[in-house]
Amino acid sequence: MFSLSNVLYVRSNKTGNAVTRIDPRYAPTLATVGLFVAMLVVGAVRFPNFLSAQVFLNLLIDHSFLVVVAVGMTFVILSGGIDLSVGAVVALSMILSAKLLQQGWSPGLVIPLVLSIGFAFGTAQGLLIQYFDIQPFIATLAGMFLARGLCYVTSLDSIPIRDPFFTAMSQTRIGLLFIRTPDYHVYGQVIVPVSDAFVSPAVLIALVVVAIAFFFLHHTRFGRTVYAIGGNENSAVLMGLAVARTKVLVYAISGLCAATGGILWNLYSLSGFPLAGIGMELDAIAAVVVGGALLTGGYGYVLGSVVGVLILGLVQTFIAFDGTLSSWWTRIFIGTLLLIFILLQRLFSRKGFTVPGRRPVANVPVRPLDTPAALP
Amino acid sequence: MNAVLATFMKRRMAWPLIALLLLLAADQIARPGFLSVRMQDGHLYGNVIDIIRNAAPIALIGLGMTLVIASRGIDLSVGAVVAIAGAISCNYIVNAPVQGSLSAALIGVVLAIVLGLVLGAWNGFLVSTVGIQPIIATLVLMVAGRGIAQLITSGQIITVHNDYYKAIGDGYVLTLPIPVLITAAAFILAGVLTRKTALGTLIEAIGINPIASRLAGLKARNIIWIVYVVSGLCATIAGLMITANVTAADANNGGLFIELDAILAVVLGGTSLRGGKYSLLGTVVGAFVLSTLTTTVYNFGIPANENLVFEAPVVIAVCLLQSPKTMELWQRWRRSSQLQAKGITV
């Protein structure tokens, strides 16, 4: 999948010399990785201490839940859909687990329960989308309203978590023995490395989720069906693929990932609050797009989305390190990044976007005959 | 009568209209006198007036959104444009030589409108000239826009003291609230411009089949520019209404989620997100449903923050009822039950 021979190919130019070209399909993802490396380099040059292992690991620690949510979103976007409910589902699972733990439920019950609620929530949205032909945008928007409303019904205030298991999990630091982080620099010169770099258990869980998602997307029939639906749903149906089941599952997975994200956020903040994750769906979508996926579906990688989340995190780290920039620059930077990536995709993509009246479009959905808006 | 009813029920607007009437009826039953309207200080007062006034900004944004959606697009950036419009106008008025003067209010409003037109043109540029999918093109401004609004207000909530500006949000002319009059005027203007000329049909043509309309010699690019600029303009004016109503510009929360409300109003009104045929009147009904729903929730004494729980099922129900798939299933079920009644098993 990621072998170099796939990404680069050799062909002859006009003078007959062999030149190496980049496969345009990989261009956005390569640009993502390139940008990430470039940001690390710029950060390392501008700020001392920027390129320490712990700064990098903190990116993962601070965004472990966003990584998981973005993974779920990747499935949905690859299939050509969108899920606006993830932020609200994250908040719902957060507040539910906090509430249940407060009432003395055991974590062994709470975690599976919350995860299955997330899965069921996603499944319900998927069923609405697949079997009642409701647009993903509208169905998940209604889901977002419902989940957010349920958060407020559950509790209006922040609920602290005092459960021993959650507390232990959140305080555990898993040291990475082989990576030592320098504690301080003197004019760029590294003095003795003192402490071990560490990650939280949430990071490991997030990485496991990424690995599972990677396996399912790239090594199973289900994953290939997801790509096929995003490429052209009608063709996928004609090929006899299990389109209906896959489309429902994609939203179920997104719901499950959002619920997992909620639990991870519980671990991170040791609380649940109903206003959590407002606008998180935007961050997740931005991460997936910056990660090189096409919002029309069919192209993109889970690992790209992970790098996308890290890039969004780096933007925040930059602003934190800089100190003079106000927090609202984060949004402006993320918007600009989105724009750059969308333009890049436009340049490199061979797949047609819905450009009204410009050129033949590859993925115009075939309008069913019974749609009332067919003819005036 | 039955025939009239049958043609009515075939219209997609029928279900939201029924939902609206049911909600109002429930309100009236729960609290007799709910629907009464009285005169006070030369203004009309009453719950119905409040519902209409609260629906005005949503309907106005929905107007622009309807045209965008009809052209098979979507404009996610309207909420951010609302915040920017409030921010730029309030920022000017607060720093104007005389804060309470008419000229300060006018220049503030003009500045906001110019900026709104520019932002709309930016969306139109990305969609029509660069050729980016509408949902992504407008996502850029949706994400960056609130940052821009905060940049203008330096992250503060700007409070203004200007009666002329305030009137845009809560003033009255001829016993009616000004926002309602502005929105009504906008709808009449849009209705005349799109339905009495070919513009509406051209927008629908692009929405139904972009390729065919191009082959038919339609300059789709210009029309797409127009719809996004109109959407930007509508969002700006709605932003002024919202900001003026509370006489404060809040870059973070001004117009938060209003893009979703506007899209819902459009969809509830029977305009398909797939583009094509649209109904401006439907959007008004959709906006009324949303605004009535909020008022109903208050009326029943349900805590304000729980109204989302009630909004979601109504949205899902209306969408389900409008879905052609549901019709199909219903007809299939009716046919089979009719056959069963005749003793035929399928």
Interface residues (C-beta under 8 A of the other chain):
Chain A: I82 L84 L128 Y131 F132 D133 I134 Q135 F137 I138 A139 L141 A142 G143 M144 F145 L146 R148 G149 L150 Y152 V153 L156 L282 I285 A286 V289 L295 T296 S326 S327 W328 W329 T330 R331 I332 I334 G335 T336 L338 L339 I342 L343 R346 F353 T354 V355 P356 G357 R358 P360 V361 V364 P365 R367 P368 D370 T371 P372 A373 A374 L375 P376
Chain B: R12 S71 R72 I74 S128 V130 G131 I132 Q133 P134 I135 I136 A137 L139 V140 L141 M142 V143 A144 G145 R146 G147 I148 Q150 L151 S154 G155 T201 E204 I206 G207 I208 P210 I211 S213 R214 L218 K219 A220 R221 I224 A251 L260 I263 L264 V267 T271 S272 L273 R274 G275 G276 K277 P303 N305 E306 N307 L308 V309 F310 E311 A312 P313 V315 I316 C319 L320 S323 P324 K325 T326 E328
